[in-house]
Amino acid sequence: MGSRSAILRLLAALHWGRVLIGSHVHSDDPLAAAQADGADVVQFFLGNPQSWKKPKPRD
C-alpha cells in the first residue's frame, strides 16, 4: 500500500468517525505483518518501552 493511499484512508476514517484497527505483530517485519492483517494504523517501538528510565539532570 502506498503512503498516499494510507493517508487518504486515515483521513477518511477520522472524518467519518470510524474506529481504526491495529494489531500486535512480531518485530521481524512489523509493516508487512500489519498490512497482511489489514490494519489501518501501525505503532511500533524501536526499543523496549518497558525499560524507560528518567533522564539524567542537565548541568
C-alpha positions in Angstrom: 0.0 0.0 0.0 1.4 3.4 -1.0 1.8 6.1 1.6 -0.7 8.4 -0.2 -3.4 5.8 -0.1 -2.7 5.1 3.5 -3.0 8.8 4.4 -6.3 9.1 2.4 -7.7 6.1 4.3 -6.7 7.5 7.6 -8.2 10.9 6.8 -11.5 9.3 5.6 -11.6 7.2 8.8 -11.1 10.2 11.0 -13.7 12.2 9.1 -16.4 9.6 9.4 -15.6 8.6 13.0 -14.6 5.1 12.0 -12.7 3.1 14.5 -9.1 2.4 13.3 -7.9 -1.2 13.8 -4.4 -2.2 14.5 -2.7 -5.4 15.8 0.2 -6.6 17.8 2.8 -8.1 15.5 6.3 -9.6 15.7 9.2 -7.2 15.2 10.8 -9.1 12.3 8.8 -7.0 9.7 6.0 -5.1 11.5 4.9 -3.1 8.5 4.4 -6.2 6.3 2.6 -8.0 9.2 0.3 -5.1 9.8 -0.5 -4.9 6.1 -1.2 -8.6 5.9 -3.6 -8.2 8.9 -5.4 -5.4 7.1 -4.5 -2.9 9.9 -5.4 0.7 9.3 -2.7 2.1 11.5 0.7 0.9 12.9 2.6 1.7 16.0 5.9 0.0 16.8 8.7 0.7 19.2 12.4 0.9 18.3 13.2 -0.1 21.9 11.5 -1.7 24.8 9.0 0.8 26.1 9.0 -1.0 29.5 12.7 -0.1 30.0 12.2 3.7 30.0 14.3 5.5 32.6 14.2 9.0 33.9 16.7 11.2 32.0 19.8 12.4 34.0 19.5 16.0 35.0 21.3 18.5 32.8 24.1 20.6 34.3 
